[in-house]
């Protein structure tokens, strides 16, 4: 069972090595990188290329680790008991399985995505240590132990918003997705827009990387934002000569709202462009 990338996802060699190493070691793969670099999509592509079922657990700031195991609805059971519902005699009727339980119970080895783990509080990763290490947990309400029929492929993503505990990191195989260079980015674009005009692509990439390199930019545009921008350029039938003219005159690029996501960055770009025109650069 080896991941070799797919026709719809450009996986660099070091990323393929990391995925296959995690599969071999049977450890969670912790993937970090800028937002929009394809961390979440990676899990979907691994599942699709290997022909495995996919389970997703999207983490929020309010998410607790036990929700990935199960949740016991005591309030509903109390209400049903007051109404004389016969279901109250079986407590399992009020236990909702979490994504980890679903992964452990899967007849076929699944890919489990734990997305944006750094959104939760600092104790969240530590609370999952034993379950991810032993691949089992105890259900106190029913007295049963749930064990994984076969160890799922666990892919955990993080946007690096906060540091993760050392004990958690020791149990993972780590990979940082570097931001694609121009050649890799061209490959990614070709996957999404087959046959795109090379002159348009070259000019768009030139502007895109110039924007990313602006000093003081609050949020650098990501791969997903480049793809959105290109989609708009193609939809509006904007030619590369229009982009070249904007670049030569140091003007803000057309449809820049796909690239610049806050007013501070727009004002910064406008100021720098004005200064460049004033200085004749």
N, C-alpha and C positions, 0 to 999 in steps of 0.2 A: 504494500500500500504506500504509494509515493505520489506526492503532489508535484506536478510538472508545469503548473500554470494552466491557462485556458485561452481559448481564442478571444474571449471577452475581457480578459484581465491580464495586463502586462506585469508579470512577477519577475523581479530581478533575481539573479542567481543567488545572492545572499539571502533573499527572502524565501526562496524555495528550499534552501539548505536549512533555514531556521524552522520552517514548517515540518519538514521531514525529520529533523532532529527531535522536535517535540513529540512527534508521533512515535518515534523509536524509543525515546526515554519514557513515554507515557506520562509526560508532565504537561501542565497547562502552558500554552504559549502566550506570553505577555507581549503585546505589540503596542509600542508607543510611536508617536509622531505627530506632526502638525494636524489639526483638524482638516478634513478634506483630502487626506492622502491615501484613502482607500483601505483603512484598517477594518472597518465594519464589512465592507464588500469582500475582503479577503476570506472571511469565514464562510460566506455564501459560495464563493468560488471553490474553496476547498471541498465543501460538501457536494457541490455539483460535479466537480471533476472526479471525485472519488465515488460518486453515486451513493452518498450517505444521506440519511434524514437530517434536517436542520432544526435546531431549537434555539430560540433567542430570548435572552433575559436582559432587557434594557434597564440600566440602573438610573435612579433619580436620587436627588438629595435626601428624600425621605425613605428610600428603600432600606430595609433591614435584612440581614443575612438569612434569618429564619424563613423569610418569605420565599426564598429559593428552595427551601426544603418542603414546607407545608404551612398552612394556616388553619387553625381550629376556630370555627365560628360558634363560640359559646352562646352568643346572644340569640342566634337563630334556634339553637337547640332549646334554650330556655323558653323562647316564645312558643315553639312547637309543643313543648311539654305542657304548657298552660292550655294549649288548644287540643290536647289529647291526641296528637299526631303519633302514630305507631312507629314512625321512623326514629324517634328519640332512643329507642332501645338499642340501636346500633350507632355507636359514636362515630364510626367511619363515614356515616352519611354527612357529617359536618366537618370533614377534613378535606381541604382543597390542596391538591398536589401542586408543588412549585416546579420550576423548570429543572432543578437538580433531580428531583424525584422522577420527573418524566424522563430525563436522560438516563437515570439509573435503571428504570423499568423498561426501557426500549429494547425490543427483541433484536433490533439491528443496531450496530455501533453508530451512535449519532455524533454530529458535530454540535457542540454547545457553545454559543457565543454569549459571553458576559460582557456587555457593551458599556464602555465608559465607567469603569469601576471607580475612578477617582472622583466621581460626583458624590459618592456616598461619604459618610463620616469615616474618620481614620480607623475606627475599630472594625469596620465592615470586612476588610480583607482577612484580618486575624480571626474573625468569627467563622470564616469558611475554611480555615487551615486544615482541620481534622477531616472534614467532609471531602475536600479535594484531594487530600493525601491518602486517606484510607478508602475513599469511594464508598462510604457507608454512613448512616446516621440512625439515631434511635427516635422512634415516635412515642413520646411519653403517654399520650392519651390512649393508645391501643396496645402499648407494650411490645411492639414489633420493631425489628431492626431491618432497615431497607439497605440492601447491598446492590451495587451495580452488577448487572448481569455480565456486562463487559465494559471496560473502561472507555468512556467517551473521549473524543478529541475535543479538548477545551481550549478555546481561543478567547483571551481576555484583552480588551482594548483600554487604553488610557491616553488622555490628551495632556498628561503631565501637569494637571492643575494642582496636584498636591503629591507629596512623596508617599510612597507605599511602604509598609513596614518591612524591615529586613527579613523577618521570619517568613513572610509571605513571598518575598522575592527569591529566597533560597529554594523554594519549591517550584519555581517557574523556569522555563527557558525563555530568555529575553531577546527581543529583536526591536531595534529602532528603525523605522522606515524613514530613510533620508529623503529629503525633497528631491523629486526627479530632476536630472539635468535636462538640457534642451533636447538632446537626442532621444532620451527615454520619454520625455514629454511628447515629442512628435509621434512616437510609437503609440502612446496612450490615446492621443487625439485620433490617429488613424483607425484605431479600434472602434471609436465612437462615431467618427465621421469618415467612413471609407471613401477614398477618392477625392478628398478635399484638395483644393488647388494649393500646390506647394508654395506659390508666391504669397498667397493669403496667409497660409499657416506660418511661413517664415516671418512675415511682417507682424502677425499677431503675437507670436512667441517673443519677438524682439521687444514689443511694447510691454507684454506681460512681465517679462523678467526685469525690465527697467522699472516698472511700477513696484515690483517686489523689493528692489534694491534701494528704493527711496529711503534716505535716512530719516528717522523719526516716525515712520509709518506705524500706526497703532495696530492695525491688523493687515498682515500681508495676504494677498489673494492666494487661494489654494488651487489645487488641481480641479476640484469640482466647480470652482468659480470660473476658471478658464474655460471649462467645457460649456458652462452656461453662456459665457460671453461669445464663444464661437458659434453656438447655436443661434444666438440673436443676430450675429453678423451675417450668418448664412441665410437666416429667415428674412432679414432686411435687404439681402443682396448687396451688402457693402463690399466694395472692391478694395483690393490691397492698396490701390493708389490713394484712396481716401484715408486709409490708415497712415500711409507714408506721408501724406500732406500734413496730417495732424501731428505726426512725430517731428517732421522737419520744422514746423512752425511752433513747436513746443506747446501744443494745445492739449487739453485734457482729451483722452480718447473717446470716441463715440460709444454710447451705451455703457459708460463707465460705471453705472450703478450695479452692474454684474460683478465688478472687480473691487470697487471701493465701497465699504459697508458702513461707514459712519461719516458724519459731517466734518470731523477733525481731519480725516485723511483726505477728503475732497478739498478742503481749504488748504491743506499742506501742499497737495499737488498743484493747485492753482497758483499759490504763492511762488513755488519753485519754478513753475513754468513761466510766470510773469518775470521773475528775476533773470531766467535764462534768456528770454526774448529781449529784455532790457539791456543785458550785457552783450547781446549779439552772439550768443553761443548756440 
